[in-house]
Amino acid sequence: MLIASEPDMSLECLEAKIRQFIDDIGEPGKDRVFGWGLLNASKLCEGNNDIKPSAL
């Protein structure tokens, strides 16, 4: 969905946008068990047009 909305997006930009839809589970931040967390697809489908680059 993100690529369809912006086909010329760089991989770095795509990664930053995907991280906005991650629910951090387990230890805060990236951890050995859950990585960055769980992708929350329902947030992605809400059509949020105010996507901002992640600070991660």
C-alpha distance matrix in Angstrom:
0.0 3.8 5.5 5.1 6.3 8.8 9.8 13.0 11.9 14.5 14.1 16.0 13.7 10.7 13.1 14.3 11.1 10.5 14.1 13.8 12.3 15.2 18.3 21.3 23.6 27.0 28.6 27.1 24.8 24.2 26.7 28.0 27.1 23.5 22.4 20.2 19.6 17.3 13.5 13.3 10.4 12.0 11.8 8.0 8.2 11.0 9.4 11.3 12.0 14.6 12.8 15.7 16.4 17.6 21.4 21.2
3.8 0.0 3.8 5.5 5.3 6.4 8.1 10.5 8.7 11.2 11.2 12.7 10.1 7.3 10.2 11.0 7.9 8.2 11.9 11.6 11.2 14.2 17.6 20.2 22.9 26.2 27.3 25.5 22.9 22.5 25.3 26.9 26.4 22.9 21.2 18.7 18.7 17.1 13.5 13.6 11.5 13.4 12.1 8.4 9.9 12.0 9.8 10.5 10.5 12.5 10.1 12.5 13.0 14.5 18.2 18.2
5.5 3.8 0.0 3.8 5.4 5.1 4.9 7.7 6.8 9.4 9.8 12.2 10.2 7.6 10.9 12.5 10.3 10.6 14.3 14.7 14.5 17.0 20.6 23.0 25.6 28.7 29.7 28.0 25.1 24.2 27.0 28.2 28.0 24.7 22.8 20.6 21.0 19.6 16.1 16.8 14.6 16.7 15.8 12.0 13.2 15.5 13.2 14.1 13.4 15.5 13.0 15.0 14.9 16.6 20.1 20.0
5.1 5.5 3.8 0.0 3.8 5.5 5.5 9.2 9.5 12.7 13.5 15.9 13.6 11.2 14.6 15.9 13.1 13.5 17.2 17.1 16.5 19.4 22.7 25.5 28.0 31.2 32.5 30.8 28.2 27.5 30.2 31.4 30.9 27.5 25.8 23.7 23.7 21.8 18.1 18.2 15.4 16.9 16.4 12.6 12.7 15.0 12.3 14.0 13.3 16.1 14.4 17.0 17.5 19.5 23.2 23.3
6.3 5.3 5.4 3.8 0.0 3.8 6.3 9.3 9.1 12.7 14.1 15.7 12.6 11.0 14.5 14.9 11.9 13.1 16.6 15.7 15.7 19.0 22.2 25.0 27.9 31.2 32.3 30.2 27.7 27.4 30.4 32.0 31.7 28.1 26.4 23.8 23.8 22.2 18.5 18.1 15.7 16.7 15.4 11.9 12.2 13.5 10.3 11.4 10.0 12.8 11.6 14.3 15.4 17.8 21.5 22.2
8.8 6.4 5.1 5.5 3.8 0.0 3.9 5.7 5.7 9.4 11.5 13.1 10.2 9.4 13.1 13.5 11.3 13.1 16.4 16.0 16.7 19.7 23.2 25.6 28.6 31.7 32.4 30.2 27.3 26.9 30.1 31.7 31.8 28.4 26.2 23.6 24.3 23.1 19.6 19.9 17.9 19.3 17.6 14.2 15.2 16.5 13.3 13.6 11.7 13.6 11.9 13.7 14.1 16.8 20.2 20.9
9.8 8.1 4.9 5.5 6.3 3.9 0.0 3.8 5.6 8.8 10.8 13.3 11.4 10.2 13.9 15.2 13.5 14.7 18.1 18.5 18.9 21.5 25.1 27.3 30.1 33.1 33.8 31.9 28.8 28.0 30.9 32.1 32.3 29.1 26.8 24.7 25.5 24.3 20.9 21.6 19.4 21.3 20.1 16.5 17.4 19.3 16.3 17.0 15.4 17.4 15.4 16.9 16.7 19.2 22.4 22.6
13.0 10.5 7.7 9.2 9.3 5.7 3.8 0.0 3.8 6.5 9.4 11.6 10.0 10.0 13.6 14.7 13.8 15.5 18.5 19.1 20.2 22.6 26.3 28.1 31.0 33.8 34.1 32.0 28.7 27.8 30.9 32.2 32.8 29.8 27.1 25.0 26.3 25.7 22.5 23.6 21.9 23.9 22.3 18.8 20.2 21.9 18.9 18.9 16.9 18.2 16.0 16.7 15.9 18.5 21.4 21.7
11.9 8.7 6.8 9.5 9.1 5.7 5.6 3.8 0.0 3.8 6.6 8.2 6.3 6.5 10.0 10.9 10.2 12.2 14.9 15.6 17.0 19.2 22.9 24.5 27.6 30.3 30.4 28.2 25.0 24.2 27.4 28.9 29.6 26.5 23.8 21.4 22.9 22.6 19.5 20.7 19.5 21.6 19.8 16.5 18.5 20.0 17.3 16.8 15.1 15.8 13.1 13.5 12.4 14.8 17.7 17.9
14.5 11.2 9.4 12.7 12.7 9.4 8.8 6.5 3.8 0.0 3.8 5.4 5.2 6.2 8.7 10.0 10.7 12.3 14.4 15.9 17.6 19.1 22.9 23.9 26.9 29.2 29.1 27.0 23.5 22.4 25.6 26.9 28.0 25.3 22.2 20.1 22.1 22.3 19.7 21.5 20.8 23.3 21.4 18.3 20.8 22.4 20.1 19.2 17.8 18.0 14.9 14.5 12.3 14.2 16.5 16.3
14.1 11.2 9.8 13.5 14.1 11.5 10.8 9.4 6.6 3.8 0.0 3.8 5.4 5.0 6.1 8.6 9.8 10.4 12.3 14.6 15.9 16.9 20.6 21.4 24.1 26.3 26.2 24.4 20.8 19.4 22.3 23.4 24.5 21.9 18.8 17.0 19.2 19.5 17.2 19.5 19.0 21.9 20.3 17.4 20.1 22.1 20.3 19.5 18.8 18.9 15.4 15.0 12.5 13.3 15.6 14.5
16.0 12.7 12.2 15.9 15.7 13.1 13.3 11.6 8.2 5.4 3.8 0.0 3.8 5.4 5.2 6.3 8.7 10.0 10.8 13.1 15.1 15.9 19.4 19.8 22.8 24.8 24.3 22.1 18.5 17.4 20.7 22.3 23.7 21.1 17.8 15.6 18.2 19.1 17.2 19.4 19.6 22.3 20.1 17.7 20.9 22.3 20.6 19.2 18.4 17.8 14.2 12.9 9.8 10.4 12.2 11.3
13.7 10.1 10.2 13.6 12.6 10.2 11.4 10.0 6.3 5.2 5.4 3.8 0.0 3.8 5.4 5.1 6.2 8.6 10.0 11.2 13.4 15.0 18.6 19.6 22.9 25.3 25.0 22.5 19.2 18.7 22.2 24.1 25.1 22.1 19.1 16.5 18.4 18.9 16.5 18.0 17.9 20.2 17.7 15.3 18.3 19.4 17.4 15.8 14.8 14.2 10.7 9.8 7.3 9.0 11.6 11.7
10.7 7.3 7.6 11.2 11.0 9.4 10.2 10.0 6.5 6.2 5.0 5.4 3.8 0.0 3.8 5.5 5.2 6.1 8.7 10.2 11.4 13.0 16.8 18.2 21.2 23.8 24.1 22.0 18.8 18.0 21.1 22.8 23.3 20.2 17.5 15.0 16.5 16.4 13.6 15.3 14.8 17.4 15.5 12.7 15.6 17.3 15.6 14.7 14.3 14.4 10.8 11.0 9.2 10.2 13.3 12.7
13.1 10.2 10.9 14.6 14.5 13.1 13.9 13.6 10.0 8.7 6.1 5.2 5.4 3.8 0.0 3.8 5.4 5.1 6.3 9.0 10.3 10.9 14.6 15.4 18.3 20.6 20.6 18.7 15.3 14.3 17.4 19.1 19.9 16.9 14.0 11.5 13.5 14.0 12.0 14.3 14.6 17.5 15.6 13.4 16.7 18.4 17.4 16.1 16.4 15.9 12.1 11.6 9.1 8.6 11.2 9.8
14.3 11.0 12.5 15.9 14.9 13.5 15.2 14.7 10.9 10.0 8.6 6.3 5.1 5.5 3.8 0.0 3.8 5.5 5.3 6.9 9.5 10.5 13.9 14.6 18.0 20.4 20.1 17.6 14.3 14.3 17.8 20.1 21.0 17.9 15.0 12.0 13.9 14.7 12.8 14.4 15.3 17.5 14.8 13.2 16.8 17.7 16.5 14.5 14.5 13.3 9.5 8.3 5.4 5.0 7.9 7.5
11.1 7.9 10.3 13.1 11.9 11.3 13.5 13.8 10.2 10.7 9.8 8.7 6.2 5.2 5.4 3.8 0.0 3.8 5.4 5.4 7.4 9.6 13.2 14.8 18.2 21.1 21.4 18.9 16.2 16.3 19.7 22.0 22.2 18.7 16.5 13.3 14.2 14.1 11.4 12.3 12.5 14.4 11.7 9.7 13.2 14.0 12.7 10.9 11.2 10.5 6.7 7.0 6.0 6.6 10.3 10.5
10.5 8.2 10.6 13.5 13.1 13.1 14.7 15.5 12.2 12.3 10.4 10.0 8.6 6.1 5.1 5.5 3.8 0.0 3.8 5.3 5.5 7.0 10.8 12.7 15.6 18.6 19.3 17.4 14.7 14.3 17.3 19.3 19.1 15.6 13.6 10.7 11.2 10.7 7.9 9.5 9.8 12.5 10.5 8.5 12.1 13.7 13.2 12.2 13.3 13.2 9.6 10.4 9.4 8.7 12.0 11.0
14.1 11.9 14.3 17.2 16.6 16.4 18.1 18.5 14.9 14.4 12.3 10.8 10.0 8.7 6.3 5.3 5.4 3.8 0.0 3.8 5.3 5.2 8.7 9.7 13.0 15.8 16.0 13.9 11.1 11.2 14.5 16.9 17.0 13.6 11.4 8.0 9.0 9.6 8.0 9.7 11.4 13.7 11.4 10.6 14.4 15.4 15.4 13.7 15.0 14.0 10.5 10.2 8.7 6.5 9.2 7.9
13.8 11.6 14.7 17.1 15.7 16.0 18.5 19.1 15.6 15.9 14.6 13.1 11.2 10.2 9.0 6.9 5.4 5.3 3.8 0.0 3.8 5.7 8.5 10.3 13.8 17.0 17.4 14.8 12.8 13.8 17.0 19.8 19.6 16.0 14.4 10.8 10.9 10.9 9.0 9.1 10.8 12.1 9.0 8.9 12.6 12.7 12.8 10.5 12.1 10.7 7.7 7.9 7.9 6.3 9.4 9.5
12.3 11.2 14.5 16.5 15.7 16.7 18.9 20.2 17.0 17.6 15.9 15.1 13.4 11.4 10.3 9.5 7.4 5.5 5.3 3.8 0.0 3.8 6.6 9.5 12.5 16.0 17.2 15.3 13.7 14.3 17.0 19.3 18.4 14.6 13.8 10.6 9.5 8.3 5.8 5.4 7.1 8.7 6.2 6.3 10.0 10.7 11.6 10.3 12.8 12.4 9.7 11.1 11.4 10.0 13.0 12.5
15.2 14.2 17.0 19.4 19.0 19.7 21.5 22.6 19.2 19.1 16.9 15.9 15.0 13.0 10.9 10.5 9.6 7.0 5.2 5.7 3.8 0.0 3.8 6.1 9.0 12.3 13.6 12.1 10.5 10.9 13.3 15.7 14.7 11.0 10.4 7.2 5.7 5.3 4.5 5.7 8.7 10.6 9.0 9.6 13.1 14.0 15.3 14.0 16.5 15.7 13.0 13.6 13.1 10.7 12.9 11.4
18.3 17.6 20.6 22.7 22.2 23.2 25.1 26.3 22.9 22.9 20.6 19.4 18.6 16.8 14.6 13.9 13.2 10.8 8.7 8.5 6.6 3.8 0.0 3.8 6.1 9.8 11.6 10.3 10.0 11.1 12.8 15.4 13.9 10.3 10.8 8.1 5.4 5.1 6.3 6.3 10.1 11.2 9.9 11.8 14.7 15.2 17.2 15.8 18.7 17.7 15.5 16.1 15.9 13.2 14.7 13.3
21.3 20.2 23.0 25.5 25.0 25.6 27.3 28.1 24.5 23.9 21.4 19.8 19.6 18.2 15.4 14.6 14.8 12.7 9.7 10.3 9.5 6.1 3.8 0.0 3.8 6.8 7.9 6.6 6.7 8.1 9.6 12.5 11.5 8.3 8.8 6.3 4.4 6.5 8.9 9.9 13.6 15.0 13.6 15.3 18.4 18.8 20.6 19.0 21.6 20.2 17.7 17.5 16.8 13.4 14.0 12.1
23.6 22.9 25.6 28.0 27.9 28.6 30.1 31.0 27.6 26.9 24.1 22.8 22.9 21.2 18.3 18.0 18.2 15.6 13.0 13.8 12.5 9.0 6.1 3.8 0.0 3.8 6.5 7.2 8.4 9.1 9.0 11.2 9.3 6.7 8.7 7.9 5.2 6.9 10.3 11.4 15.0 16.3 15.8 17.6 20.4 21.0 23.2 22.0 24.8 23.6 21.3 21.3 20.5 17.2 17.6 15.4
27.0 26.2 28.7 31.2 31.2 31.7 33.1 33.8 30.3 29.2 26.3 24.8 25.3 23.8 20.6 20.4 21.1 18.6 15.8 17.0 16.0 12.3 9.8 6.8 3.8 0.0 3.8 6.4 8.4 8.8 7.4 9.3 7.5 6.6 8.9 9.3 7.7 10.0 13.6 15.0 18.6 20.1 19.6 21.3 24.1 24.8 27.0 25.6 28.4 27.0 24.5 24.2 23.0 19.5 19.3 16.8
28.6 27.3 29.7 32.5 32.3 32.4 33.8 34.1 30.4 29.1 26.2 24.3 25.0 24.1 20.6 20.1 21.4 19.3 16.0 17.4 17.2 13.6 11.6 7.9 6.5 3.8 0.0 3.8 6.3 7.3 6.1 8.9 8.7 8.3 9.3 9.5 9.3 12.4 15.8 17.4 21.0 22.5 21.5 23.1 26.2 26.7 28.5 26.7 29.1 27.3 24.8 23.9 22.4 18.6 17.8 15.2
27.1 25.5 28.0 30.8 30.2 30.2 31.9 32.0 28.2 27.0 24.4 22.1 22.5 22.0 18.7 17.6 18.9 17.4 13.9 14.8 15.3 12.1 10.3 6.6 7.2 6.4 3.8 0.0 3.8 6.7 7.5 11.1 11.4 10.1 10.0 8.7 9.2 12.5 15.1 16.5 20.2 21.5 19.9 21.5 24.8 25.0 26.5 24.3 26.5 24.4 21.9 20.7 19.2 15.5 14.3 12.2
24.8 22.9 25.1 28.2 27.7 27.3 28.8 28.7 25.0 23.5 20.8 18.5 19.2 18.8 15.3 14.3 16.2 14.7 11.1 12.8 13.7 10.5 10.0 6.7 8.4 8.4 6.3 3.8 0.0 3.8 6.3 10.1 11.2 9.4 8.0 6.1 8.0 11.6 13.7 15.7 19.0 20.9 19.0 20.0 23.5 24.0 25.1 22.9 24.7 22.7 19.9 18.4 16.5 12.7 11.6 8.9
24.2 22.5 24.2 27.5 27.4 26.9 28.0 27.8 24.2 22.4 19.4 17.4 18.7 18.0 14.3 14.3 16.3 14.3 11.2 13.8 14.3 10.9 11.1 8.1 9.1 8.8 7.3 6.7 3.8 0.0 3.8 7.1 8.7 7.2 4.8 4.3 7.2 10.9 13.2 15.9 18.9 21.3 19.9 20.3 23.8 24.9 25.9 24.1 25.9 24.3 21.1 19.8 17.5 13.9 13.3 9.8
26.7 25.3 27.0 30.2 30.4 30.1 30.9 30.9 27.4 25.6 22.3 20.7 22.2 21.1 17.4 17.8 19.7 17.3 14.5 17.0 17.0 13.3 12.8 9.6 9.0 7.4 6.1 7.5 6.3 3.8 0.0 3.8 5.7 5.8 4.9 6.7 8.4 11.9 14.8 17.5 20.6 23.0 22.1 22.7 26.1 27.3 28.6 27.1 29.1 27.6 24.5 23.5 21.2 17.7 17.0 13.6
28.0 26.9 28.2 31.4 32.0 31.7 32.1 32.2 28.9 26.9 23.4 22.3 24.1 22.8 19.1 20.1 22.0 19.3 16.9 19.8 19.3 15.7 15.4 12.5 11.2 9.3 8.9 11.1 10.1 7.1 3.8 0.0 3.8 6.0 5.7 9.0 10.3 13.2 16.2 19.2 22.0 24.7 24.3 24.6 27.8 29.4 30.7 29.6 31.7 30.5 27.3 26.4 24.1 20.7 20.3 16.7
27.1 26.4 28.0 30.9 31.7 31.8 32.3 32.8 29.6 28.0 24.5 23.7 25.1 23.3 19.9 21.0 22.2 19.1 17.0 19.6 18.4 14.7 13.9 11.5 9.3 7.5 8.7 11.4 11.2 8.7 5.7 3.8 0.0 3.8 6.0 9.2 9.0 11.2 14.5 17.3 20.1 22.6 22.7 23.3 26.1 27.8 29.5 28.7 31.1 30.2 27.2 26.8 24.9 21.6 21.6 18.2
23.5 22.9 24.7 27.5 28.1 28.4 29.1 29.8 26.5 25.3 21.9 21.1 22.1 20.2 16.9 17.9 18.7 15.6 13.6 16.0 14.6 11.0 10.3 8.3 6.7 6.6 8.3 10.1 9.4 7.2 5.8 6.0 3.8 0.0 3.8 6.2 5.3 7.5 10.8 13.6 16.4 19.0 18.9 19.5 22.4 24.0 25.7 24.9 27.4 26.6 23.6 23.4 21.8 18.5 19.0 15.8
22.4 21.2 22.8 25.8 26.4 26.2 26.8 27.1 23.8 22.2 18.8 17.8 19.1 17.5 14.0 15.0 16.5 13.6 11.4 14.4 13.8 10.4 10.8 8.8 8.7 8.9 9.3 10.0 8.0 4.8 4.9 5.7 6.0 3.8 0.0 3.8 5.5 8.4 10.8 14.1 16.7 19.6 19.0 19.0 22.3 24.0 25.1 24.1 26.1 25.1 21.9 21.3 19.2 16.0 16.4 12.9
20.2 18.7 20.6 23.7 23.8 23.6 24.7 25.0 21.4 20.1 17.0 15.6 16.5 15.0 11.5 12.0 13.3 10.7 8.0 10.8 10.6 7.2 8.1 6.3 7.9 9.3 9.5 8.7 6.1 4.3 6.7 9.0 9.2 6.2 3.8 0.0 3.8 7.1 8.9 11.9 14.7 17.3 16.1 16.3 19.7 21.1 22.1 20.7 22.7 21.5 18.3 17.7 15.7 12.5 13.0 9.8
19.6 18.7 21.0 23.7 23.8 24.3 25.5 26.3 22.9 22.1 19.2 18.2 18.4 16.5 13.5 13.9 14.2 11.2 9.0 10.9 9.5 5.7 5.4 4.4 5.2 7.7 9.3 9.2 8.0 7.2 8.4 10.3 9.0 5.3 5.5 3.8 0.0 3.8 6.7 9.2 12.3 14.7 14.0 14.8 17.9 19.2 20.8 19.7 22.2 21.4 18.5 18.5 17.3 14.2 15.3 12.7
17.3 17.1 19.6 21.8 22.2 23.1 24.3 25.7 22.6 22.3 19.5 19.1 18.9 16.4 14.0 14.7 14.1 10.7 9.6 10.9 8.3 5.3 5.1 6.5 6.9 10.0 12.4 12.5 11.6 10.9 11.9 13.2 11.2 7.5 8.4 7.1 3.8 0.0 3.8 6.2 9.1 11.5 11.6 12.3 15.0 16.7 18.6 18.1 21.0 20.7 18.0 18.8 18.2 15.6 17.4 15.2
13.5 13.5 16.1 18.1 18.5 19.6 20.9 22.5 19.5 19.7 17.2 17.2 16.5 13.6 12.0 12.8 11.4 7.9 8.0 9.0 5.8 4.5 6.3 8.9 10.3 13.6 15.8 15.1 13.7 13.2 14.8 16.2 14.5 10.8 10.8 8.9 6.7 3.8 0.0 3.8 5.9 8.9 8.9 8.8 11.6 13.6 15.2 15.0 17.8 17.9 15.3 16.6 16.2 14.3 16.8 15.1
13.3 13.6 16.8 18.2 18.1 19.9 21.6 23.6 20.7 21.5 19.5 19.4 18.0 15.3 14.3 14.4 12.3 9.5 9.7 9.1 5.4 5.7 6.3 9.9 11.4 15.0 17.4 16.5 15.7 15.9 17.5 19.2 17.3 13.6 14.1 11.9 9.2 6.2 3.8 0.0 3.8 5.5 5.7 6.8 9.1 10.6 12.8 12.8 16.1 16.4 14.4 16.3 16.8 15.2 17.9 16.9
10.4 11.5 14.6 15.4 15.7 17.9 19.4 21.9 19.5 20.8 19.0 19.6 17.9 14.8 14.6 15.3 12.5 9.8 11.4 10.8 7.1 8.7 10.1 13.6 15.0 18.6 21.0 20.2 19.0 18.9 20.6 22.0 20.1 16.4 16.7 14.7 12.3 9.1 5.9 3.8 0.0 3.8 5.4 5.0 6.3 8.8 10.8 11.9 15.0 16.2 14.4 16.9 17.7 16.9 20.0 19.2
12.0 13.4 16.7 16.9 16.7 19.3 21.3 23.9 21.6 23.3 21.9 22.3 20.2 17.4 17.5 17.5 14.4 12.5 13.7 12.1 8.7 10.6 11.2 15.0 16.3 20.1 22.5 21.5 20.9 21.3 23.0 24.7 22.6 19.0 19.6 17.3 14.7 11.5 8.9 5.5 3.8 0.0 3.8 5.3 5.1 6.3 9.4 10.7 14.2 15.5 14.6 17.5 19.0 18.3 21.5 21.1
11.8 12.1 15.8 16.4 15.4 17.6 20.1 22.3 19.8 21.4 20.3 20.1 17.7 15.5 15.6 14.8 11.7 10.5 11.4 9.0 6.2 9.0 9.9 13.6 15.8 19.6 21.5 19.9 19.0 19.9 22.1 24.3 22.7 18.9 19.0 16.1 14.0 11.6 8.9 5.7 5.4 3.8 0.0 3.8 5.4 5.3 7.8 7.7 11.3 12.1 11.1 13.9 15.6 15.1 18.2 18.3
8.0 8.4 12.0 12.6 11.9 14.2 16.5 18.8 16.5 18.3 17.4 17.7 15.3 12.7 13.4 13.2 9.7 8.5 10.6 8.9 6.3 9.6 11.8 15.3 17.6 21.3 23.1 21.5 20.0 20.3 22.7 24.6 23.3 19.5 19.0 16.3 14.8 12.3 8.8 6.8 5.0 5.3 3.8 0.0 3.8 5.6 6.4 7.1 10.1 11.5 10.0 13.0 14.5 14.6 18.1 18.1
8.2 9.9 13.2 12.7 12.2 15.2 17.4 20.2 18.5 20.8 20.1 20.9 18.3 15.6 16.7 16.8 13.2 12.1 14.4 12.6 10.0 13.1 14.7 18.4 20.4 24.1 26.2 24.8 23.5 23.8 26.1 27.8 26.1 22.4 22.3 19.7 17.9 15.0 11.6 9.1 6.3 5.1 5.4 3.8 0.0 3.8 5.3 7.8 10.8 13.1 12.5 15.9 17.8 18.2 21.7 21.9
11.0 12.0 15.5 15.0 13.5 16.5 19.3 21.9 20.0 22.4 22.1 22.3 19.4 17.3 18.4 17.7 14.0 13.7 15.4 12.7 10.7 14.0 15.2 18.8 21.0 24.8 26.7 25.0 24.0 24.9 27.3 29.4 27.8 24.0 24.0 21.1 19.2 16.7 13.6 10.6 8.8 6.3 5.3 5.6 3.8 0.0 3.8 5.7 9.1 11.2 11.5 15.1 17.6 18.1 21.5 22.2
9.4 9.8 13.2 12.3 10.3 13.3 16.3 18.9 17.3 20.1 20.3 20.6 17.4 15.6 17.4 16.5 12.7 13.2 15.4 12.8 11.6 15.3 17.2 20.6 23.2 27.0 28.5 26.5 25.1 25.9 28.6 30.7 29.5 25.7 25.1 22.1 20.8 18.6 15.2 12.8 10.8 9.4 7.8 6.4 5.3 3.8 0.0 3.8 6.0 9.0 9.6 13.3 16.0 17.3 20.8 21.9
11.3 10.5 14.1 14.0 11.4 13.6 17.0 18.9 16.8 19.2 19.5 19.2 15.8 14.7 16.1 14.5 10.9 12.2 13.7 10.5 10.3 14.0 15.8 19.0 22.0 25.6 26.7 24.3 22.9 24.1 27.1 29.6 28.7 24.9 24.1 20.7 19.7 18.1 15.0 12.8 11.9 10.7 7.7 7.1 7.8 5.7 3.8 0.0 3.8 5.5 6.4 10.0 13.1 14.4 17.8 19.3
12.0 10.5 13.4 13.3 10.0 11.7 15.4 16.9 15.1 17.8 18.8 18.4 14.8 14.3 16.4 14.5 11.2 13.3 15.0 12.1 12.8 16.5 18.7 21.6 24.8 28.4 29.1 26.5 24.7 25.9 29.1 31.7 31.1 27.4 26.1 22.7 22.2 21.0 17.8 16.1 15.0 14.2 11.3 10.1 10.8 9.1 6.0 3.8 0.0 3.8 5.6 9.0 12.3 14.5 17.9 19.8
14.6 12.5 15.5 16.1 12.8 13.6 17.4 18.2 15.8 18.0 18.9 17.8 14.2 14.4 15.9 13.3 10.5 13.2 14.0 10.7 12.4 15.7 17.7 20.2 23.6 27.0 27.3 24.4 22.7 24.3 27.6 30.5 30.2 26.6 25.1 21.5 21.4 20.7 17.9 16.4 16.2 15.5 12.1 11.5 13.1 11.2 9.0 5.5 3.8 0.0 3.8 6.2 10.0 12.1 15.1 17.4
12.8 10.1 13.0 14.4 11.6 11.9 15.4 16.0 13.1 14.9 15.4 14.2 10.7 10.8 12.1 9.5 6.7 9.6 10.5 7.7 9.7 13.0 15.5 17.7 21.3 24.5 24.8 21.9 19.9 21.1 24.5 27.3 27.2 23.6 21.9 18.3 18.5 18.0 15.3 14.4 14.4 14.6 11.1 10.0 12.5 11.5 9.6 6.4 5.6 3.8 0.0 3.8 6.9 9.0 12.3 14.2
15.7 12.5 15.0 17.0 14.3 13.7 16.9 16.7 13.5 14.5 15.0 12.9 9.8 11.0 11.6 8.3 7.0 10.4 10.2 7.9 11.1 13.6 16.1 17.5 21.3 24.2 23.9 20.7 18.4 19.8 23.5 26.4 26.8 23.4 21.3 17.7 18.5 18.8 16.6 16.3 16.9 17.5 13.9 13.0 15.9 15.1 13.3 10.0 9.0 6.2 3.8 0.0 3.8 6.4 9.2 11.8
16.4 13.0 14.9 17.5 15.4 14.1 16.7 15.9 12.4 12.3 12.5 9.8 7.3 9.2 9.1 5.4 6.0 9.4 8.7 7.9 11.4 13.1 15.9 16.8 20.5 23.0 22.4 19.2 16.5 17.5 21.2 24.1 24.9 21.8 19.2 15.7 17.3 18.2 16.2 16.8 17.7 19.0 15.6 14.5 17.8 17.6 16.0 13.1 12.3 10.0 6.9 3.8 0.0 3.8 6.6 8.8
17.6 14.5 16.6 19.5 17.8 16.8 19.2 18.5 14.8 14.2 13.3 10.4 9.0 10.2 8.6 5.0 6.6 8.7 6.5 6.3 10.0 10.7 13.2 13.4 17.2 19.5 18.6 15.5 12.7 13.9 17.7 20.7 21.6 18.5 16.0 12.5 14.2 15.6 14.3 15.2 16.9 18.3 15.1 14.6 18.2 18.1 17.3 14.4 14.5 12.1 9.0 6.4 3.8 0.0 3.8 5.4
21.4 18.2 20.1 23.2 21.5 20.2 22.4 21.4 17.7 16.5 15.6 12.2 11.6 13.3 11.2 7.9 10.3 12.0 9.2 9.4 13.0 12.9 14.7 14.0 17.6 19.3 17.8 14.3 11.6 13.3 17.0 20.3 21.6 19.0 16.4 13.0 15.3 17.4 16.8 17.9 20.0 21.5 18.2 18.1 21.7 21.5 20.8 17.8 17.9 15.1 12.3 9.2 6.6 3.8 0.0 3.8
21.2 18.2 20.0 23.3 22.2 20.9 22.6 21.7 17.9 16.3 14.5 11.3 11.7 12.7 9.8 7.5 10.5 11.0 7.9 9.5 12.5 11.4 13.3 12.1 15.4 16.8 15.2 12.2 8.9 9.8 13.6 16.7 18.2 15.8 12.9 9.8 12.7 15.2 15.1 16.9 19.2 21.1 18.3 18.1 21.9 22.2 21.9 19.3 19.8 17.4 14.2 11.8 8.8 5.4 3.8 0.0
